[in-house]
């Protein structure tokens, strides 16, 4: 039993490190340039692979895509906070700031983790569709996000969810 808990804790810490790498890279620098993807002979399309409707930009992929909006709606329902802002007329930095401004310091830490894990999994879903030719429905992706968020919570005590967010002052 002790070994099982240690393995889960180690896995959750490894996952936390991967998400921090993604966050440090930011959406803007994570997406490869068209030239770079062509040089590496990677599949490259101007159209978002999640919705097949609009040009793929980092902000579209993570915020404005109809697939992303469905995932964000399901996440906001699960964690018990108002829907994530999906203002299409802002930069990715402004989007982050808009979604963080209503929270106190303790709540911001939790909300940042939720934003980060959701954005990271949307990016991974994009890559899964391009490189593995596999796709998940929004509810399936939510399950992966929930699993990772709960692993992080086991390792760090954060993020807070539902009522905990309301009463953390």
Backbone as CSV, one residue per row, in Angstrom:
resi,resn,N_x,N_y,N_z,CA_x,CA_y,CA_z,C_x,C_y,C_z
1,UNK,0.827,-1.194,0.000,0.000,0.000,0.000,0.871,1.257,0.000
2,UNK,1.915,1.276,0.830,2.803,2.433,0.895,3.494,2.634,-0.448
3,UNK,3.923,1.529,-1.076,4.580,1.624,-2.380,3.638,2.249,-3.410
4,UNK,2.366,1.837,-3.397,1.374,2.369,-4.335,1.215,3.879,-4.171
5,UNK,1.160,4.365,-2.946,1.021,5.799,-2.675,2.253,6.547,-3.168
6,UNK,3.447,5.981,-2.957,4.680,6.632,-3.399,4.741,6.715,-4.927
7,UNK,4.300,5.653,-5.615,4.298,5.658,-7.076,3.341,6.727,-7.589
8,UNK,2.132,6.814,-6.997,1.170,7.840,-7.403,1.727,9.236,-7.164
9,UNK,2.380,9.438,-6.030,2.936,10.756,-5.718,4.050,11.117,-6.706
10,UNK,4.906,10.149,-7.022,5.990,10.395,-7.971,5.415,10.716,-9.356
11,UNK,4.395,9.967,-9.783,3.767,10.230,-11.083,3.132,11.615,-11.100
12,UNK,2.489,12.009,-10.016,1.843,13.321,-9.993,2.882,14.440,-10.016
13,UNK,4.030,14.237,-9.385,5.089,15.249,-9.425,5.703,15.348,-10.827
14,UNK,5.842,14.203,-11.514,6.339,14.224,-12.889,5.362,14.960,-13.800
15,UNK,4.087,14.711,-13.597,3.054,15.386,-14.372,3.082,16.885,-14.127
16,UNK,3.257,17.277,-12.888,3.342,18.691,-12.529,4.515,19.350,-13.258
17,UNK,5.647,18.654,-13.322,6.821,19.195,-14.016,6.536,19.387,-15.507
18,UNK,5.837,18.440,-16.134,5.501,18.574,-17.555,4.596,19.772,-17.794
19,UNK,3.623,19.961,-16.917,2.717,21.102,-17.084,3.453,22.418,-16.894
20,UNK,4.391,22.444,-15.974,5.165,23.676,-15.778,6.011,23.983,-17.006
21,UNK,6.557,22.940,-17.642,7.303,23.143,-18.890,6.406,23.757,-19.950
22,UNK,5.184,23.225,-20.061,4.229,23.749,-21.040,3.911,25.201,-20.740
23,UNK,3.659,25.503,-19.471,3.322,26.873,-19.093,4.497,27.806,-19.375
24,UNK,5.696,27.371,-19.042,6.875,28.210,-19.263,7.056,28.497,-20.750
25,UNK,6.704,27.534,-21.593,6.816,27.726,-23.033,5.751,28.644,-23.582
26,UNK,4.656,28.777,-22.892,3.515,29.597,-23.309,2.924,29.062,-24.595
27,UNK,1.660,29.361,-24.841,1.005,28.901,-26.067,1.745,29.436,-27.283
28,UNK,2.215,30.661,-27.199,2.799,31.305,-28.373,4.044,30.591,-28.852
29,UNK,4.882,30.130,-27.944,6.129,29.514,-28.379,6.011,28.005,-28.508
30,UNK,4.935,27.409,-28.012,4.769,25.967,-28.132,4.439,25.583,-29.561
31,UNK,3.603,26.371,-30.221,3.223,26.030,-31.586,4.405,26.275,-32.514
32,UNK,4.722,25.272,-33.316,5.843,25.398,-34.249,5.449,26.261,-35.426
33,UNK,6.424,26.938,-35.959,6.159,27.730,-37.153,5.893,26.786,-38.318
34,UNK,5.192,27.288,-39.294,4.878,26.491,-40.479,6.158,25.995,-41.149
35,UNK,7.150,26.868,-41.244,8.411,26.498,-41.885,9.094,25.365,-41.112
36,UNK,9.104,25.467,-39.785,9.757,24.440,-38.970,9.071,23.086,-39.134
37,UNK,7.741,23.062,-39.159,7.040,21.787,-39.308,7.276,21.189,-40.689
38,UNK,7.361,22.030,-41.716,7.642,21.529,-43.061,9.058,20.974,-43.152
39,UNK,10.017,21.641,-42.510,11.404,21.176,-42.518,11.529,19.799,-41.869
40,UNK,10.708,19.527,-40.875,10.750,18.244,-40.170,9.811,17.213,-40.792
41,UNK,9.168,17.582,-41.907,8.208,16.707,-42.584,7.063,16.273,-41.677
42,UNK,6.650,17.165,-40.787,5.498,16.904,-39.934,4.241,17.331,-40.669
43,UNK,3.121,16.669,-40.390,1.871,17.120,-41.010,1.594,18.571,-40.623
44,UNK,1.202,19.375,-41.589,0.979,20.790,-41.324,-0.276,21.252,-42.051
45,UNK,-1.146,21.900,-41.321,-2.357,22.442,-41.914,-2.612,23.810,-41.314
46,UNK,-3.186,24.680,-42.106,-3.534,26.004,-41.591,-4.813,25.942,-40.767
47,UNK,-5.603,24.902,-40.962,-6.908,24.792,-40.317,-6.800,24.027,-39.001
48,UNK,-7.522,24.485,-38.014,-7.552,23.842,-36.698,-8.025,22.394,-36.833
49,UNK,-7.258,21.451,-36.303,-7.632,20.038,-36.404,-8.726,19.653,-35.407
50,UNK,-8.985,20.499,-34.427,-10.026,20.187,-33.448,-11.421,20.504,-33.980
51,UNK,-11.538,21.569,-34.775,-12.865,21.966,-35.272,-12.967,21.952,-36.793
52,UNK,-11.836,21.994,-37.491,-11.793,22.020,-38.951,-12.601,23.185,-39.527
53,UNK,-12.598,24.325,-38.808,-13.409,25.461,-39.235,-12.611,26.743,-39.431
54,UNK,-11.584,26.960,-38.630,-10.864,28.230,-38.689,-9.366,27.980,-38.716
55,UNK,-8.631,29.043,-39.034,-7.175,28.950,-38.993,-6.723,28.628,-37.578
56,UNK,-5.682,27.814,-37.494,-5.159,27.446,-36.184,-4.189,28.507,-35.691
57,UNK,-4.529,29.099,-34.588,-3.622,29.958,-33.833,-3.626,29.408,-32.421
58,UNK,-2.658,29.813,-31.632,-2.611,29.327,-30.254,-3.870,29.721,-29.498
59,UNK,-4.293,30.962,-29.643,-5.482,31.423,-28.930,-6.736,30.702,-29.421
60,UNK,-6.839,30.485,-30.723,-8.001,29.747,-31.237,-8.015,28.333,-30.668
61,UNK,-6.881,27.660,-30.728,-6.784,26.276,-30.282,-7.192,26.110,-28.825
62,UNK,-6.767,27.022,-27.979,-6.979,26.875,-26.540,-8.252,27.557,-26.051
63,UNK,-8.735,28.572,-26.756,-9.857,29.361,-26.238,-11.064,29.390,-27.168
64,UNK,-10.860,29.741,-28.421,-11.980,30.073,-29.298,-12.552,28.920,-30.114
65,UNK,-11.841,27.835,-30.232,-12.304,26.667,-30.977,-13.566,26.105,-30.309
66,UNK,-14.536,25.669,-31.108,-15.782,25.141,-30.529,-15.509,23.889,-29.690
67,UNK,-14.527,23.075,-30.072,-14.146,21.908,-29.271,-13.593,22.371,-27.924
68,UNK,-12.700,23.364,-27.956,-12.120,23.897,-26.715,-13.204,24.498,-25.828
69,UNK,-14.151,25.207,-26.417,-15.233,25.808,-25.633,-16.039,24.744,-24.900
70,UNK,-16.278,23.621,-25.563,-17.014,22.525,-24.915,-16.214,21.959,-23.743
71,UNK,-14.914,21.788,-23.932,-14.063,21.286,-22.846,-14.049,22.282,-21.688
72,UNK,-13.900,23.579,-21.992,-13.897,24.603,-20.935,-15.224,24.621,-20.183
73,UNK,-16.331,24.482,-20.890,-17.639,24.462,-20.233,-17.719,23.287,-19.256
74,UNK,-17.299,22.118,-19.705,-17.333,20.928,-18.844,-16.397,21.089,-17.643
75,UNK,-15.228,21.699,-17.859,-14.298,21.941,-16.746,-14.895,22.903,-15.740
76,UNK,-15.486,23.986,-16.216,-16.046,24.975,-15.291,-17.180,24.363,-14.477
77,UNK,-17.947,23.470,-15.073,-19.006,22.776,-14.342,-18.404,21.858,-13.282
78,UNK,-17.343,21.156,-13.640,-16.720,20.216,-12.708,-16.086,20.926,-11.513
79,UNK,-15.368,22.011,-11.759,-14.688,22.700,-10.653,-15.589,23.682,-9.932
80,UNK,-16.738,23.994,-10.513,-17.697,24.850,-9.829,-17.395,26.330,-9.904
81,UNK,-16.803,26.771,-11.007,-16.572,28.209,-11.207,-17.314,28.638,-12.462
82,UNK,-17.499,29.931,-12.589,-18.169,30.457,-13.779,-17.396,30.045,-15.021
83,UNK,-18.080,30.003,-16.124,-17.453,29.605,-17.384,-16.217,30.454,-17.671
84,UNK,-15.245,29.844,-18.264,-14.001,30.506,-18.633,-14.300,31.540,-19.719
85,UNK,-13.668,32.688,-19.599,-13.856,33.743,-20.598,-13.341,33.275,-21.949
86,UNK,-14.151,33.460,-22.972,-13.695,33.106,-24.315,-13.837,34.295,-25.253
87,UNK,-13.409,35.431,-24.762,-13.424,36.657,-25.555,-12.462,36.497,-26.730
88,UNK,-12.991,36.592,-27.929,-12.173,36.352,-29.123,-11.323,37.550,-29.521
89,UNK,-11.515,38.672,-28.865,-10.817,39.892,-29.269,-9.644,40.239,-28.362
90,UNK,-9.033,39.264,-27.734,-7.926,39.542,-26.820,-6.721,38.687,-27.177
91,UNK,-5.574,39.060,-26.630,-4.363,38.256,-26.793,-4.389,37.131,-25.766
92,UNK,-3.469,36.171,-25.907,-3.434,35.075,-24.940,-3.089,35.567,-23.541
93,UNK,-2.241,36.579,-23.426,-1.891,37.130,-22.111,-3.102,37.814,-21.488
94,UNK,-3.812,38.593,-22.268,-5.006,39.279,-21.775,-6.068,38.259,-21.357
95,UNK,-6.199,37.178,-22.119,-7.144,36.117,-21.775,-6.806,35.544,-20.399
96,UNK,-5.513,35.264,-20.172,-5.072,34.722,-18.887,-5.416,35.703,-17.765
97,UNK,-5.068,36.967,-17.959,-5.327,37.980,-16.928,-6.818,38.120,-16.640
98,UNK,-7.638,38.101,-17.673,-9.091,38.211,-17.500,-9.625,37.063,-16.657
99,UNK,-9.109,35.868,-16.886,-9.590,34.704,-16.149,-9.048,34.628,-14.728
100,UNK,-8.027,35.405,-14.417,-7.429,35.354,-13.082,-7.863,36.506,-12.180
101,UNK,-8.358,37.595,-12.734,-8.561,38.822,-11.967,-9.594,38.720,-10.849
102,UNK,-10.552,37.834,-10.932,-11.622,37.778,-9.930,-11.243,36.977,-8.683
103,UNK,-10.045,36.435,-8.636,-9.679,35.523,-7.557,-8.649,36.123,-6.609
104,UNK,-8.714,35.704,-5.332,-7.670,36.081,-4.384,-6.452,35.186,-4.628
105,UNK,-5.388,35.403,-3.868,-4.128,34.694,-4.122,-4.282,33.178,-4.053
106,UNK,-4.949,32.681,-3.036,-5.114,31.236,-2.879,-5.965,30.666,-4.015
107,UNK,-7.003,31.375,-4.378,-7.866,30.927,-5.466,-7.136,30.989,-6.807
108,UNK,-6.284,32.004,-6.987,-5.539,32.142,-8.246,-4.643,30.935,-8.484
109,UNK,-4.035,30.440,-7.433,-3.154,29.277,-7.565,-3.943,28.081,-8.100
110,UNK,-5.122,27.875,-7.554,-5.967,26.767,-8.002,-6.470,26.994,-9.418
111,UNK,-6.934,28.191,-9.678,-7.485,28.494,-10.996,-6.396,28.410,-12.070
112,UNK,-5.199,28.869,-11.748,-4.082,28.788,-12.700,-3.781,27.332,-13.044
113,UNK,-3.809,26.463,-12.045,-3.555,25.040,-12.297,-4.618,24.458,-13.223
114,UNK,-5.862,24.833,-12.995,-6.955,24.330,-13.824,-6.820,24.845,-15.255
115,UNK,-6.513,26.126,-15.410,-6.308,26.692,-16.749,-5.148,25.995,-17.459
116,UNK,-4.069,25.791,-16.720,-2.864,25.206,-17.293,-3.109,23.762,-17.743
117,UNK,-3.722,22.957,-16.886,-3.968,21.556,-17.246,-4.933,21.449,-18.425
118,UNK,-5.942,22.291,-18.448,-6.901,22.233,-19.547,-6.242,22.648,-20.861
119,UNK,-5.499,23.740,-20.852,-4.804,24.197,-22.063,-3.804,23.144,-22.539
120,UNK,-3.079,22.554,-21.598,-2.081,21.540,-21.951,-2.752,20.339,-22.612
121,UNK,-3.881,19.907,-22.077,-4.569,18.751,-22.661,-5.204,19.077,-24.012
122,UNK,-5.638,20.311,-24.202,-6.121,20.698,-25.532,-4.975,20.620,-26.543
123,UNK,-3.799,21.070,-26.132,-2.609,20.983,-26.990,-2.274,19.520,-27.285
124,UNK,-2.335,18.667,-26.262,-2.050,17.244,-26.462,-3.086,16.589,-27.378
125,UNK,-4.348,17.020,-27.273,-5.387,16.474,-28.160,-5.109,16.866,-29.608
126,UNK,-4.673,18.090,-29.805,-4.288,18.532,-31.148,-3.193,17.620,-31.692
127,UNK,-2.173,17.376,-30.882,-1.056,16.533,-31.312,-1.482,15.084,-31.524
128,UNK,-2.376,14.577,-30.690,-2.873,13.209,-30.848,-3.553,13.067,-32.217
129,UNK,-4.326,14.062,-32.599,-5.034,14.013,-33.888,-4.067,14.104,-35.065
130,UNK,-3.038,14.900,-34.936,-2.078,15.071,-36.033,-1.124,13.888,-36.136
131,UNK,-0.519,13.492,-35.038,0.571,12.523,-35.086,0.137,11.077,-34.879
132,UNK,-1.008,10.841,-34.242,-1.464,9.471,-33.994,-2.758,9.144,-34.732
133,UNK,-3.327,10.138,-35.398,-4.581,9.968,-36.125,-5.680,9.385,-35.228
134,UNK,-5.724,9.861,-33.990,-6.739,9.445,-33.021,-7.394,10.689,-32.451
135,UNK,-8.659,10.559,-32.080,-9.390,11.709,-31.545,-10.206,11.296,-30.326
136,UNK,-10.337,12.223,-29.394,-11.173,12.026,-28.213,-12.338,13.000,-28.260
137,UNK,-13.464,12.566,-27.724,-14.598,13.471,-27.537,-14.286,14.384,-26.353
138,UNK,-14.954,15.536,-26.254,-14.704,16.446,-25.128,-14.873,15.788,-23.756
139,UNK,-15.852,14.906,-23.602,-16.046,14.246,-22.307,-14.895,13.297,-21.985
140,UNK,-14.315,12.673,-23.000,-13.157,11.808,-22.776,-11.936,12.632,-22.372
141,UNK,-11.743,13.758,-23.044,-10.622,14.633,-22.699,-10.792,15.170,-21.284
142,UNK,-12.020,15.522,-20.923,-12.289,15.981,-19.558,-11.858,14.925,-18.545
143,UNK,-12.113,13.660,-18.831,-11.698,12.585,-17.929,-10.192,12.570,-17.703
144,UNK,-9.414,12.783,-18.766,-7.952,12.848,-18.627,-7.530,14.054,-17.794
145,UNK,-8.164,15.192,-18.051,-7.838,16.406,-17.297,-8.157,16.201,-15.824
146,UNK,-9.323,15.641,-15.540,-9.718,15.390,-14.151,-8.715,14.481,-13.457
147,UNK,-8.286,13.446,-14.147,-7.313,12.516,-13.573,-6.017,13.235,-13.210
148,UNK,-5.521,14.074,-14.109,-4.279,14.801,-13.852,-4.440,15.843,-12.750
149,UNK,-5.572,16.540,-12.748,-5.820,17.541,-11.704,-5.880,16.861,-10.337
150,UNK,-6.529,15.710,-10.264,-6.630,15.003,-8.983,-5.278,14.442,-8.544
151,UNK,-4.439,14.027,-9.505,-3.078,13.596,-9.154,-2.272,14.762,-8.597
152,UNK,-2.392,15.919,-9.227,-1.691,17.108,-8.716,-2.178,17.440,-7.313
153,UNK,-3.480,17.344,-7.129,-4.069,17.643,-5.821,-3.521,16.694,-4.753
154,UNK,-3.345,15.417,-5.129,-2.798,14.452,-4.187,-1.358,14.826,-3.812
155,UNK,-0.606,15.347,-4.765,0.798,15.682,-4.524,0.975,17.005,-3.798
156,UNK,0.099,17.986,-4.080,0.344,19.341,-3.581,-0.766,19.920,-2.716
157,UNK,-1.939,19.286,-2.718,-3.072,19.851,-1.993,-3.854,20.855,-2.816
158,UNK,-3.382,21.150,-4.007,-4.066,22.076,-4.912,-4.287,21.371,-6.236
159,UNK,-5.225,21.765,-7.019,-6.108,22.914,-6.882,-7.307,22.626,-5.988
160,UNK,-7.853,23.706,-5.467,-9.098,23.625,-4.723,-10.236,23.465,-5.727
161,UNK,-11.287,22.774,-5.313,-12.426,22.554,-6.195,-13.718,22.978,-5.519
162,UNK,-14.691,23.360,-6.292,-16.055,23.718,-5.885,-16.117,24.548,-4.621
163,UNK,-16.697,23.991,-3.542,-16.920,24.761,-2.317,-15.619,25.271,-1.705
164,UNK,-14.545,24.530,-1.852,-13.257,24.971,-1.310,-12.838,26.304,-1.931
165,UNK,-13.108,26.471,-3.222,-12.782,27.736,-3.886,-13.622,28.878,-3.334
166,UNK,-14.878,28.604,-3.063,-15.771,29.648,-2.559,-15.376,30.131,-1.176
167,UNK,-14.883,29.213,-0.342,-14.607,29.559,1.048,-13.135,29.827,1.341
168,UNK,-12.291,29.851,0.324,-10.867,30.129,0.549,-10.632,31.631,0.453
169,UNK,-10.505,32.266,1.561,-10.329,33.728,1.592,-8.939,34.090,2.031
